[in-house]
């Protein structure tokens, strides 16, 4: 199933470069970005030692992951140097604490980058899949940070690594409907609160891959036509496209592990091939009607889902290693930080300072469903 949407207020003229661009109510732009990680960084070898993993096959999964370091919050060692598995209740407490800490830091950094204050925030959408909170993270952050209690909010829970783009689509619509008002998407993934500390091959891929991280992106829509110029310093969101693969609905999941008595991730080894086989379908759908070809896309910001996933996307879309340099760099330095990974890459692209007015970019995330989400942006 595919879904093709443009944010409210963005006319069809913006979808086809070369057409006359007429005026409309408002066009949402990415106005700022900020990221945060948990306090302690581990190399892959240090994680192997912490988990007490000696099996050569399992160790090879860690050491051939293209990940050098990840930020994790592991249980403390006891008097014998052993890290005991945490109960589900302790993990939920960890998720809440890390979500507030990292989420607050990423949100403040994002607002600073956008030249805004907490008082300017009018709508907050929080995304997470590593724990459950009621009231949601948005409500807790509003209380914790002293955000205006009239701030609109939403929480997207459990959609997985693709959910950052799902949230971006929702907030783009809100921003377009409220010109001049500031909206923020905040992705917070305390992956340390979703680990099974064992040395089995079943959990090896998960345990070798994920890291703690949070990322926020601010959106603001200013009245006027969409132009190639960049008056607010960020690209405009033009279009979104989705593709869900029902035959692979169980390939990525976070559910109850009866043996462990707790929730745990499961990733099917076939995921890279499933994602790769459908990457062209959704990108072609995204570009349909725009007059753009894949070769016209200057910047690719792909979810850091893992080495094999990145390779599958590169091969199937005909990309270069340079195209995914930030995706690879985020995986190397932080591992897979789930829903916020693409924003870590976007932040690096911003810092690189190479995007020029009129250039196009594609954002791509993948996750449970199995699902691929995309967005088209223009500087």
C-alpha positions as CSV (number, residue, x, y, z in Angstrom):
1,X,0.0,0.0,0.0
2,X,1.3,3.4,-0.9
3,X,0.3,6.8,0.5
4,X,1.1,10.1,-1.3
5,X,0.5,13.3,0.6
6,X,1.6,16.9,0.6
7,X,1.1,19.1,3.7
8,X,-2.1,21.2,3.7
9,X,-1.4,24.6,2.2
10,X,1.2,23.3,-0.3
11,X,-0.3,23.3,-3.8
12,X,0.3,21.0,-6.6
13,X,2.6,23.6,-8.3
14,X,5.3,22.8,-5.7
15,X,5.3,19.2,-6.8
16,X,6.5,19.9,-10.4
17,X,9.7,22.0,-10.7
18,X,9.4,24.0,-13.9
19,X,5.8,24.9,-13.4
20,X,4.8,28.4,-12.4
21,X,4.8,28.5,-8.6
22,X,1.7,30.3,-7.4
23,X,0.9,31.6,-3.9
24,X,-0.7,29.6,-1.2
25,X,-1.4,29.8,2.5
26,X,1.9,28.6,4.0
27,X,4.8,26.3,3.3
28,X,6.4,24.4,6.2
29,X,10.2,24.7,6.5
30,X,12.7,22.9,8.7
31,X,13.7,25.8,10.9
32,X,16.2,24.1,13.3
33,X,17.5,20.8,14.5
34,X,19.1,19.5,17.7
35,X,20.3,16.1,19.0
36,X,21.4,14.5,22.3
37,X,22.7,11.2,23.5
38,X,23.1,9.5,26.9
39,X,26.1,10.1,29.1
40,X,28.3,7.0,28.5
41,X,29.8,5.8,25.2
42,X,31.0,2.2,24.6
43,X,33.0,0.6,21.9
44,X,31.6,-2.6,20.5
45,X,34.3,-4.6,22.3
46,X,33.4,-2.9,25.6
47,X,29.7,-3.9,25.0
48,X,30.8,-7.5,24.3
49,X,32.7,-7.6,27.6
50,X,29.8,-5.9,29.5
51,X,27.3,-8.6,28.2
52,X,29.9,-11.4,28.9
53,X,29.6,-12.6,25.3
54,X,32.3,-15.2,24.3
55,X,30.6,-17.0,21.4
56,X,32.7,-16.3,18.3
57,X,29.7,-16.2,16.0
58,X,27.9,-13.7,18.2
59,X,31.1,-11.6,18.7
60,X,31.5,-11.4,14.9
61,X,28.0,-9.8,14.6
62,X,29.2,-7.0,16.9
63,X,32.6,-6.6,15.4
64,X,31.4,-6.5,11.7
65,X,28.6,-4.1,12.3
66,X,30.4,-0.9,10.9
67,X,29.7,0.6,14.4
68,X,32.6,1.9,16.4
69,X,30.8,3.4,19.4
70,X,27.3,3.7,20.9
71,X,25.9,5.6,23.8
72,X,24.2,3.2,26.3
73,X,23.0,3.2,29.9
74,X,23.9,-0.3,31.2
75,X,23.1,-1.7,34.6
76,X,25.9,-1.1,37.2
77,X,28.3,-3.9,37.9
78,X,28.0,-5.8,41.2
79,X,30.9,-6.7,43.5
80,X,31.9,-9.5,41.2
81,X,31.8,-7.3,38.0
82,X,28.5,-8.8,36.8
83,X,25.8,-6.7,35.3
84,X,22.5,-8.3,36.3
85,X,19.5,-8.1,33.9
86,X,17.0,-5.4,34.9
87,X,13.3,-6.1,35.6
88,X,10.7,-4.7,33.2
89,X,9.7,-2.2,35.9
90,X,13.3,-0.9,36.2
91,X,13.6,-0.6,32.4
92,X,10.4,1.5,32.3
93,X,11.9,3.7,35.0
94,X,15.1,4.0,32.9
95,X,13.2,4.9,29.8
96,X,11.3,7.7,31.6
97,X,14.5,9.1,33.1
98,X,16.5,9.0,29.8
99,X,13.6,10.3,27.8
100,X,13.3,13.4,29.9
101,X,17.0,14.0,30.0
102,X,17.8,13.4,26.4
103,X,14.5,14.8,25.2
104,X,14.9,18.0,27.1
105,X,18.5,18.5,25.8
106,X,17.6,17.8,22.2
107,X,14.6,20.1,22.3
108,X,16.5,23.0,23.8
109,X,19.3,22.5,21.2
110,X,16.7,22.5,18.4
111,X,15.0,25.7,19.6
112,X,18.4,27.4,19.9
113,X,19.2,26.4,16.4
114,X,15.9,27.8,15.2
115,X,16.5,31.1,17.1
116,X,13.5,30.4,19.3
117,X,12.7,29.9,23.0
118,X,10.6,27.4,24.9
119,X,7.9,30.1,25.1
120,X,7.6,30.1,21.3
121,X,6.6,26.5,21.1
122,X,3.0,26.0,20.0
123,X,2.8,22.3,19.2
124,X,5.0,19.3,20.3
125,X,4.9,15.8,18.8
126,X,7.0,13.2,20.7
127,X,8.0,9.9,19.2
128,X,9.3,6.8,21.0
129,X,9.3,3.0,20.8
130,X,11.5,2.0,23.7
131,X,9.0,2.4,26.5
132,X,5.5,3.3,27.5
133,X,4.4,6.3,29.4
134,X,1.0,7.6,30.5
135,X,0.7,10.5,30.6
136,X,2.9,10.7,27.5
137,X,6.3,12.1,27.1
138,X,4.9,15.4,25.7
139,X,3.0,16.1,28.9
140,X,6.0,15.2,31.1
141,X,8.3,17.5,29.1
142,X,5.8,20.4,29.3
143,X,5.8,20.0,33.1
144,X,9.5,19.4,33.4
145,X,10.7,22.3,31.1
146,X,7.9,24.8,32.0
147,X,6.5,24.9,28.5
148,X,3.2,26.8,28.2
149,X,0.5,24.5,29.3
150,X,-1.7,25.5,26.3
151,X,0.9,24.1,23.9
152,X,-0.7,21.5,21.6
153,X,0.8,18.0,21.8
154,X,0.7,14.5,20.4
155,X,2.6,11.3,21.2
156,X,3.4,8.6,18.6
157,X,4.3,5.4,20.4
158,X,5.4,2.1,19.0
159,X,5.8,2.8,15.3
160,X,9.5,2.1,15.4
161,X,12.4,3.5,13.4
162,X,10.3,4.9,10.6
163,X,8.1,7.0,13.0
164,X,10.1,10.2,12.8
165,X,8.9,10.8,9.3
166,X,5.4,9.9,10.2
167,X,5.5,12.6,12.9
168,X,7.1,15.1,10.5
169,X,4.2,14.6,8.1
170,X,1.7,15.3,11.0
171,X,3.6,18.4,12.2
172,X,4.0,19.7,8.7
173,X,0.3,19.7,8.3
174,X,-0.2,21.5,11.7
175,X,2.5,24.1,10.8
176,X,0.9,24.8,7.4
177,X,-2.5,25.3,9.1
178,X,-1.0,27.7,11.7
179,X,1.3,30.1,9.7
180,X,4.1,31.6,11.7
181,X,3.6,29.3,14.7
182,X,6.4,26.9,15.8
183,X,6.0,23.1,15.9
184,X,8.6,20.6,16.9
185,X,9.0,16.8,16.3
186,X,11.0,15.2,19.1
187,X,12.2,11.6,18.7
188,X,13.5,10.0,21.9
189,X,14.8,6.4,21.9
190,X,16.2,5.1,25.2
191,X,17.4,1.8,23.5
192,X,19.2,0.8,26.7
193,X,15.7,0.4,28.2
194,X,14.8,-2.2,25.6
195,X,17.7,-4.6,25.8
196,X,17.8,-8.3,26.6
197,X,21.1,-8.9,28.3
198,X,22.0,-12.4,27.0
199,X,24.5,-13.9,24.6
200,X,22.1,-15.7,22.2
201,X,22.2,-15.3,18.4
202,X,18.5,-14.3,18.5
203,X,19.3,-11.0,20.3
204,X,22.8,-10.5,18.8
205,X,21.7,-8.3,15.9
206,X,19.6,-6.1,18.3
207,X,22.2,-5.9,21.0
208,X,25.0,-5.1,18.5
209,X,23.0,-2.3,16.8
210,X,21.0,0.2,18.9
211,X,22.1,3.2,20.9
212,X,20.5,5.8,23.1
213,X,19.6,9.1,21.3
214,X,17.2,11.9,20.9
215,X,16.7,14.3,18.0
216,X,14.3,17.3,17.5
217,X,13.4,19.3,14.4
218,X,11.5,22.6,14.4
219,X,9.0,23.5,11.7
220,X,7.5,26.9,10.9
221,X,5.4,27.9,7.9
222,X,5.5,31.4,6.6
223,X,2.8,32.8,4.3
224,X,3.9,33.2,0.7
225,X,4.9,31.1,-2.3
226,X,7.4,28.3,-2.1
227,X,10.6,29.5,-3.7
228,X,14.0,28.0,-4.2
229,X,15.5,30.6,-1.8
230,X,16.1,29.9,1.8
231,X,15.0,32.9,3.9
232,X,14.6,31.0,7.1
233,X,17.7,28.9,6.8
234,X,16.0,25.5,6.2
235,X,14.5,23.5,3.4
236,X,10.8,23.4,2.6
237,X,8.8,20.2,2.9
238,X,7.2,19.4,-0.4
239,X,5.8,15.9,-0.3
240,X,5.6,12.6,1.6
241,X,5.2,9.0,0.3
242,X,4.9,5.8,2.3
243,X,5.0,2.1,1.5
244,X,4.0,-0.7,3.9
245,X,4.9,-4.3,3.1
246,X,2.2,-6.5,4.8
247,X,4.0,-9.7,3.9
248,X,6.8,-8.6,6.2
249,X,4.7,-7.3,9.1
250,X,6.5,-9.6,11.6
251,X,10.0,-8.9,10.4
252,X,10.6,-6.1,12.8
253,X,8.8,-6.1,16.2
254,X,9.0,-5.3,19.8
255,X,6.9,-7.7,21.8
256,X,6.8,-9.8,24.9
257,X,9.5,-12.4,25.4
258,X,8.0,-15.1,27.5
259,X,11.4,-16.7,28.2
260,X,12.8,-13.5,29.5
261,X,9.6,-12.2,31.1
262,X,9.9,-8.8,29.5
263,X,9.6,-6.9,26.2
264,X,12.4,-7.3,23.6
265,X,13.2,-6.4,20.0
266,X,13.3,-8.9,17.2
267,X,14.8,-8.2,13.8
268,X,14.5,-10.8,11.0
269,X,17.8,-11.3,9.1
270,X,15.9,-10.8,5.8
271,X,15.1,-7.1,6.6
272,X,17.8,-5.6,4.4
273,X,16.6,-7.5,1.3
274,X,12.9,-6.6,2.0
275,X,13.8,-2.9,2.4
276,X,16.1,-2.9,-0.6
277,X,13.5,-4.6,-2.8
278,X,10.9,-1.9,-2.1
279,X,13.1,1.2,-1.9
280,X,12.7,2.0,-5.6
281,X,8.9,1.7,-5.4
282,X,8.4,4.3,-2.7
283,X,11.1,6.7,-4.0
284,X,9.6,6.6,-7.5
285,X,6.2,7.3,-6.0
286,X,7.6,10.2,-4.1
287,X,9.1,11.7,-7.3
288,X,6.0,11.0,-9.4
289,X,4.5,14.1,-10.9
290,X,7.4,16.3,-9.8
291,X,9.4,16.2,-13.0
292,X,12.4,15.0,-10.9
293,X,14.6,12.0,-11.5
294,X,16.6,10.3,-8.8
295,X,19.7,11.8,-10.4
296,X,18.3,15.2,-9.6
297,X,18.3,14.6,-5.9
298,X,21.4,16.2,-4.4
299,X,21.1,15.1,-0.8
300,X,20.0,11.7,0.6
301,X,19.3,11.4,4.3
302,X,18.7,7.7,5.0
303,X,17.9,6.0,8.3
304,X,21.0,4.4,9.9
305,X,19.3,1.0,10.1
306,X,22.4,-1.1,9.9
307,X,25.3,-1.8,7.5
308,X,23.3,-4.3,5.4
309,X,20.2,-2.1,5.2
310,X,22.3,0.9,4.1
311,X,24.1,-1.3,1.5
312,X,20.7,-2.6,0.2
313,X,19.4,1.0,-0.2
314,X,22.6,2.1,-2.0
315,X,22.5,-0.8,-4.5
316,X,18.8,-0.6,-5.3
317,X,18.6,3.2,-5.7
318,X,22.0,3.5,-7.5
319,X,23.5,5.8,-4.8
320,X,27.1,6.4,-4.1
321,X,28.9,6.0,-0.8
322,X,29.2,9.8,-0.8
323,X,25.4,10.1,-1.0
324,X,25.1,8.2,2.3
325,X,28.2,9.5,4.1
326,X,26.2,11.0,6.9
327,X,24.0,7.9,7.3
328,X,27.2,5.8,7.6
329,X,28.8,8.3,9.9
330,X,25.9,8.3,12.3
331,X,25.8,4.5,12.4
332,X,29.6,4.5,13.0
333,X,29.5,7.0,15.9
334,X,26.1,6.2,17.5
335,X,24.7,3.0,16.1
336,X,21.0,2.9,15.2
337,X,19.2,5.5,17.3
338,X,15.9,4.4,15.9
339,X,13.3,7.1,14.9
340,X,15.7,10.0,15.3
341,X,18.6,8.6,13.1
342,X,17.7,10.6,10.0
343,X,17.7,13.8,12.0
344,X,21.2,13.1,13.2
345,X,22.2,12.9,9.6
346,X,20.3,16.1,8.7
347,X,22.2,17.9,11.5
348,X,25.5,16.7,10.0
349,X,24.5,17.9,6.6
350,X,23.6,21.3,8.1
351,X,27.0,21.5,9.8
352,X,28.7,20.6,6.5
353,X,27.1,23.7,4.9
354,X,27.0,22.3,1.3
355,X,23.3,22.5,0.5
356,X,22.5,25.3,-1.9
357,X,19.2,27.1,-2.7
358,X,17.2,25.2,-5.3
359,X,18.7,21.8,-4.4
360,X,16.5,18.8,-3.6
361,X,16.8,16.2,-0.9
362,X,15.1,12.9,0.1
363,X,14.6,11.8,3.7
364,X,14.1,8.0,4.1
365,X,13.3,5.9,7.1
366,X,12.3,2.3,7.6
367,X,10.8,0.3,10.4
368,X,8.2,-2.2,11.6
369,X,5.3,-2.9,9.3
370,X,7.5,-3.4,7.4
371,X,7.4,0.3,6.4
372,X,9.4,2.7,4.3
373,X,8.7,6.4,4.7
374,X,10.0,9.2,2.5
375,X,9.9,13.0,2.2
376,X,11.0,15.4,-0.5
377,X,12.6,18.7,0.6
378,X,14.0,21.7,-1.3
379,X,16.4,24.3,-0.1
